[in-house]
């Protein structure tokens, strides 16, 4: 379970002093390194070959595959990222793109309960949610196994939460999101070095 928030802000702080070094730039074969001189905190490298992009560094390793020139796949003029879609293109990684989230667990279970209690007397509605809080939601921070076990044990006259095995209690991991911001920012810096906007790069491809 991860508790860190706002990977974009962390990325900006971790890489504020980064300099880019072009180790290889031969068509689709590229090796770009980003690091603060004399400091290994937040360093990363982008490596591309036909149909593959690998980001490797202080925040782990992720390899993606989607199209011949993977820089074009990740280019975003506005600096945005697309975590859900890009996760589908992961070829290999040193860590998960998604991790259990206590908040997602709590929000998902509570929303399901509120939907089921719609129209129930207000007093009974509140009592049912209080029991759910005590017997299930209080276990959210104990990890997914404990939380799911509490949910499976739960029984109440007004609440019957079924098919809970279908619930997804994960969120994108901090390291995965950090690396996505690194990819997008790294490509922008690489294009700027070549004096080429992202739009121009796409037109030239």
N, C-alpha and C positions, 0 to 999 in steps of 0.2 A: 504494500500500500504506500502511495506517495502522498506527501502533504504540501509540497512546494507549489506555488502559484505563479502565474504570469511568466511563462518561459520566455516570451519575447523580451520582457524587461531584463530578465536574467541574462539572456543572450547579449543584449546591448551592453550591459555592464561587464560581462566576462570578456568581451571582444573589443572594448573601447580602444585599446592600444594596438590592435592587430595591424600587421603589414602583410600584404600578399606577395608571395613568391611564386613565379611561374616556373616550375621545374620541367614541364613538357607541354608543348603546344603544337601538335602536328595533326591538323584536321580533327577527327573525332577522338584522337588520343590526347588526353590532357591530364596534367597533374598540377594542381594548384594547392599551395600551402598557405594557411592563414595563422599567424601567431604573433604574439608580442615578443620582440627581441629580448632574450635572456629570461623569458618567463613561459612556462608550459601551460599555465592555466587557460583553459578554454581553446587550446589550439585545435585546429582541424584541417583536413585536407579533402579536396574533391578530386576524384579520379574517374575519368570517363574512357570507355572503349565502346565500340559499336554495340548498341542495345543495353548498355549497363552504365549506371552511375553509382559510385561508392563514396560515402562520406565516412571518414574514419578520424578518430581523435580522442580528446579528453572526455567526450560524452558518449563514447562507444562507436559502434560500426553499424551502418545500415546500407544495404545494397538494393538498388531498384532496377527494374527492367520493364520497359514499355515500348520504346521506339528507338530508332537508330541513333539519333542525336538526343541524348537525355537532357542536355542543357535546355533544349527547346521545350521539353516536357515540363520542366520546373520553372521556367521563366514567368515572372509576375511583375509587370511594370509598377503595380501599386504595393508591392512588398507583401502581399497576402499569401497565406498558405491554405492547402486543401487536405487536412489530415485524413479524413475518411477515405477519400478516393485514392490518395497517394499510398495509404496503408495497403490497399489491394495490390499494389505493384511491388511490394517488398519481395525481393528474391532471397535474401538472407539477412540475418541481423545478430548482433551480440546480446541483444536484450529485447524485451517485448515492446510492441508499439502501443499496447493497451494493458492497463493494470486495474485491479479492483479499486473501487472508490466508495468509501463509506457514505459520502454525500449522495452519490448516484443510488446506492442501496436505499438510503433513507427516503429520498425523494420518490423513487419508484414505488416502494412498498406503501408509503403514506398516500400517494396519489391513487394507487389501486384501491386502497381501503376507503378513501373519501368518495371515490366513484361508486363503490358498492354500498356505501351508507347514505347515498343521496335519497332524500325523502324520509329518512328515519328521524324520529323525535330528537330534538336538539340535545336534550339531556342524555339520552341513550347513545347518541352519536358521539358526544364527548367522552362518555364512559368507555365506549369501545376503543376509541383512539388512545385513551390513557392506558388501557390494557395492552394494546399493540405497542405502545412506547416502552412500557416496562418489560414485556416479554420478548420483544423482537428488536425494536429499533435501538435499544440500549446496547445491543451486541454488534452494532454496525462497525464500530471502531476496533473490534476484536479480530478482524480479518474475514475474508469471504467464507471460509469453511464454517466458522462459528456463527456468522450471521445467517447463512443459509440453513444451518442446523436449527437455529432458533425459529426461523421462518417455517421450516417443515414441521416443527413441534407445535406451532401455534394453533389454538382452537378457541373459537368464540361463537356464541349463538348467532350473532349478527354479522360475523365476518367469516367468509369461507374463501380464502385466497388459494385458488387452484392453479395448476400448471405453472408453478413458480420456477420450475426448472428451465422454462423458456426465457425467464427474465435475464437481461444482460446488465450486470452491475459494474461494468468496466468503463474507464475513461482513457483517453490517450495519455501515454506516459510522459512525464516531464522531459526525459532524455530524447524521446522521439520528436516531440514538438520543438525542443531546442535545436535538434539537428535539421529539422525542416526550415526553421528560420535561418540557420547557417547556410543551407543550400541556396536559398533564394537570395540572401545577401551576398554570398560568394559569387554567384552568377552575375549579379548587378555590378559588382566591383570588377570582375573580369571583362565584362562588356565595356565598362567605362575606360578601362586601360586600353582597349582597342579603339576607343573613340566611337563606339557603335552603340546605339540605343537598342533596347530589346525588340522594338518594332522593326528596326532596320535589320537586325540579325535574323528575325523570322522571315523577312522578305528576301534576304540574300540566300537563305537555305534552300 
